[in-house]
Amino acid sequence: MNNSDIQICYRIESRMNEFILSINRAYSIIEADKLHRELRILDWIFYHVCSNEIKKFEWL
């Protein structure tokens, strides 16, 4: 495993944060809430995948 796997996790997290900011700017609170629920599911998946990758990297 190499460091690029960890960088990908940071990059995905950064893009998700940018997406959340753009949702907040473009949509009403009610519309944004629906999109935020979907993002929470993706965030949960992202967290588990990347935390496992980070753990693998730390073991090396």
C-alpha positions in Angstrom: 0.0 0.0 0.0 1.3 3.4 -0.8 0.7 7.0 0.3 -1.5 7.8 -2.7 -4.3 5.7 -1.2 -4.4 8.1 1.8 -4.2 11.1 -0.5 -7.2 9.9 -2.4 -9.2 9.8 0.8 -8.3 13.4 1.6 -9.2 14.4 -2.0 -12.6 12.7 -1.7 -13.2 14.4 1.6 -12.3 17.8 0.2 -14.6 17.3 -2.8 -17.5 16.3 -0.5 -17.0 19.4 1.6 -17.0 21.6 -1.5 -20.2 19.8 -2.6 -21.8 20.5 0.7 -20.9 24.2 0.5 -22.3 24.5 -3.0 -25.6 22.8 -1.9 -25.9 25.2 1.0 -25.4 28.2 -1.4 -27.7 27.0 -4.2 -30.7 25.4 -2.5 -33.3 26.3 0.1 -33.1 24.6 3.5 -35.8 22.0 2.7 -34.2 21.1 -0.6 -30.7 21.0 0.9 -31.8 18.7 3.7 -32.8 16.0 1.2 -29.3 16.3 -0.4 -27.6 16.3 3.0 -29.3 13.0 3.9 -27.9 11.4 0.8 -24.5 12.9 1.5 -24.5 11.5 5.0 -24.9 8.0 3.5 -21.9 8.6 1.2 -19.9 10.1 4.1 -20.6 7.0 6.2 -19.3 4.8 3.3 -16.3 7.1 2.7 -15.4 7.1 6.4 -15.4 3.3 6.7 -13.4 2.8 3.4 -10.8 5.4 4.2 -10.4 4.6 7.9 -9.6 1.0 6.8 -7.1 2.3 4.3 -5.4 4.5 6.9 -5.3 1.5 9.3 -3.6 -0.6 6.7 -1.1 2.1 6.0 -0.3 2.5 9.7 0.4 -1.2 10.0 3.1 -1.1 7.4 
